[in-house]
Amino acid sequence: MKRLHSRSGLPLGIHKLSEIDLAGEAGKNTALAKILQTREVRQTLSNLLPDVLNVLSKDSKIGKFIMKAVGKLISRLLSRPHDIFEEKELQLLFEDDAFIRNIGEPLPDMINGLFDIIVTLTETIEEMPAAEKKDVFGDVISKIANGQTGEIITRGCRIINDIHKEDPQFFTKALAPGFQRWVESVDFGEIRELFDTSAEDGRAFIRMANHVIWQYPAKVVMFLSLIPSLVNLITDTLDISVGKLNELPPDMLTDVVLSFAREINSDSAANVLNQLTEIVRKIHTGSALLGEPGAPQLPKVLSKMIEEIVEQTDPITLWKAKIALAETKATIDQAVAASVNSKPNFKHLSMIMGPEVTNIRLKSLNHRLEQWDAEDDEEMAKSFAQHLSAYDIQEMGEVVNNALRIINRLGDERPAIFTGFAAQLTNAIDDYELAETAKRFFNGMSKEFKPMARAVVPGLVTWICDVIQPEDDEYEEDAAKAREALASLFAAEEV
């Protein structure tokens, strides 16, 4: 069948602007008029508008009669005797260079009009019975969820890819002027003030919303009941997705993971780390500059904030919560242990495979020590000297002194506190089991440990004897008692 075209080369149905003359040929709505006159759009409107008008008439018989007549009139006005069903007028329209060049200006109006239509339709559908809503949305979803949706997405991606191949920064450059004008026109101070002034109103709204919602406990319970369903949906999704991933062969799965690792930009990751560490360093330096000498500002502010929080915290409730969490954790650990022990395979594998994790950690530690051992003596000595000198020995000594001072004060205030604790501990330990363990340790393994003991014990004994030699100091009395104890021991053995 021969196609009918006008002088412009477009189908005749497209060129007749006088029938839907929204604006002149050079007007901003010309593109919209041309689109509306294409066969595809006219036939879509011809099928859709009578149904919409019928819905708008609601239950009025007169209204239905009038709307039916109007619908027939619209269908007749939109029809063309010379329409060719196979003719792709919309596609031919978009192949016209002049049309494409002029479509940019009315495009926002077209989109806004489309949104207005959607709003009107949703308002109309909202008044429908549930069964009709179901039919409408079922039909819409079935038509949207087809191959055309995927084709549209694919074509859109292809368009953007072609643009990026020609100009990788096209969208950035196109958006830059408008974005700059947007930034210039927005008063961020007002936005900040909006958030500041909305804090009280926001809290009041949340308080009001909770007051209203909790008047209907059943609805709150129903809302909270969505959480397990959401968790189940997530776990089911992960189960199916991870299951599909596990269907890949080992080499292909590994190749996917390695490809992902290779795609990560190590330079960007390193730069992020450098920037974060520099931020931390600057905060530390700025804290020292803002504070007084020897008193940085940041610890002072944090200490004050923590102090205010602690002052308003109920210590009894806090510790009850901590104890409850500890008991809950212990219950979970016991449940896990009971479940594992109820299955011999789990228990045996944990005994066998557990040391493998320790072996891996030992191997890593040994590798680090080997790296240090590979250094020459001077470099290793220099590094460790710097390492040891970096410790605050005075602070470490104060830690020991304070701990000993506390122990001595406890002993002076309550002398029986340590003896009572020791008595309870010794009474709780089984003497027989301890003796049997000691026998097995010293009698059974003494031969194996004897070479090591001979290497260590003589030097230790010699050092002890040198320590308890007579000296003119405040510890001589205790040293004399030690010498007397050793002499009595040796004298008893000789007798």
MOKA-V234138 format. One record per backbone hydrogen bond with DSSP energy under -0.5 kcal/mol. NH is the residue of the N-H (numbers start at 1). CO is the residue of the C=O. Records with the same first field share a line. If there is no record, write none. Layout:
NH->CO + CO
This chain:
5->3
6->10
9->6
12->4
14->11
15->11
16->12
17->15
19->16
20->17
21->18
22->20
27->24
30->27
33->29
34->30
35->31
36->32
37->33
38->35
42->38
43->39
44->40
45->41
46->42
47->43
48->44
49->45
50->46
52->48
53->49
54->50
55->51
56->52
57->53
58->55
60->57
64->60
65->61
66->62
67->63
68->64
69->65
70->66
71->67
72->68
73->69
74->70
75->71
76->72
77->73
78->74
79->75
83->80
85->83
87->84
89->87
92->88
93->89
94->90
95->91 + 92
96->93
97->95
100->96
101->97
102->98
103->99 + 100
106->102
107->103
108->104
110->106
111->107
112->108
113->109
114->110
115->111
116->112
117->113
118->114
119->115
120->116
121->117
122->118
123->119
124->120
125->121
126->122
127->123 + 124
128->125
133->129
134->130
135->131
136->132
137->133
138->134
139->135
140->136
141->137
142->138
143->139
144->140
145->141
146->144
149->146
150->146
151->147
152->148
153->149
154->150
155->151
156->152
157->153
158->154
159->155
160->156
161->157
162->158
163->159
164->160
165->161
166->162
167->163
170->167
173->169
174->170
175->171
176->172
177->173
178->174
179->175
180->176
181->177
182->178
183->179
184->180
185->181
186->182
188->186
190->187
191->187
192->188
193->189
194->190
195->191
196->192
197->193
198->194
199->195 + 196
201->197
202->198
203->199
204->200
205->201
206->202
207->203
208->204
209->205
210->206
211->207
212->208
213->209
214->210
215->212
216->213
219->216
220->216
221->217
222->218
223->219
224->220
225->221
226->223
227->224
228->224
229->225
230->226
231->227
232->228
233->229
234->230
235->231
236->232
237->233
238->234
239->235
240->236
241->237
242->238
243->239
244->240
245->241
246->242
247->243 + 244
248->245
253->249
254->250
255->251
256->252
257->253
258->254
259->255
260->256
261->257
262->258
263->259
264->260 + 261
266->264
269->265
270->266
271->267
272->268
273->269
274->270
275->271
276->272
277->273
278->274
279->275
280->276
281->277
282->278
283->279
284->280
285->281
286->282
287->283
288->284
289->285
290->286
291->287
292->295
295->292
297->287
300->296
301->297
302->298
303->299
304->300
305->301
306->302
307->303
308->304
309->305
310->306
311->307
312->308
313->310
315->313
318->314
319->315
320->316
321->317
322->318
323->319
324->320
325->321
326->322
327->323
328->324
329->325
330->326
331->327
332->328
333->329
334->330
335->331
336->332
337->333
338->334
339->335
340->336
341->337
342->338
343->340
344->342
346->343
347->340 + 343
348->344
349->345
350->346
351->347
352->348
353->349
354->350
356->353
357->353 + 354
358->354
359->355
360->356
361->357
362->358
363->359
364->360
365->361
366->362
367->363
368->364
369->365
370->366
371->367
372->368
373->369
374->370
375->372
380->376
381->377
382->378
383->379
384->380
385->381
386->382
387->383
388->384
389->385
390->386
391->388
393->391
396->392
397->393
398->394
399->395
400->396
401->397
402->398
403->399
404->400
405->401
406->402
407->403
408->404
409->405
410->406
411->407
412->408
413->409
414->410
417->414
418->415
419->415
420->416
421->417
422->418
423->419
424->420
425->421
426->422
427->423
428->424
429->425
431->429
434->430
435->431
436->432
437->433
438->434
439->435
440->436
441->437
442->438
443->439
444->439 + 440
445->440 + 441
449->445
450->446
451->447
453->449
454->450
455->451
456->452 + 453
457->453
460->456
461->457
462->458
463->459
464->460
465->461
466->462
467->463
468->464
469->466
473->471
476->473
479->475
480->476
481->477
482->478
483->479
484->480
485->481
486->482
487->483
488->484
489->485
490->486
491->487
492->488
493->489
494->490
495->491
